[in-house]
């Protein structure tokens, strides 16, 4: 599925630092946040109704405040962004971010040691 990146200023007032990617058909928007590992997906189920729902990209259970249906995509996005604004980073995300930072620091240190040995 090809996606286009959205610059969100008019559709929803963002309260959390998120990146939104809209599908070509407009039936699905992925919401990436620095507080979660996986994206939340606002989508229109293929059940014949006009409601929108929210799910995690990997299929995990969503929090109770996001477990429902909205009549418009704006309402669902507003619920997701307000949830993310109040949410603390997940423990897994915190551990992974620390690990990535340590790995980057180690690579910088290794690169500087290598350059001093070559001099």
Secondary structure by P-SEA (a helix, b strand, c coil): cbbbbbbccccccccccbbbbbcccccbbbbbbccccbbbbbccccccccbbbbbcccccccccccccccccaaaaaaaaaaaaaaccccaaaaaaaaaaaaaaaaaaaaaaaaaaaac
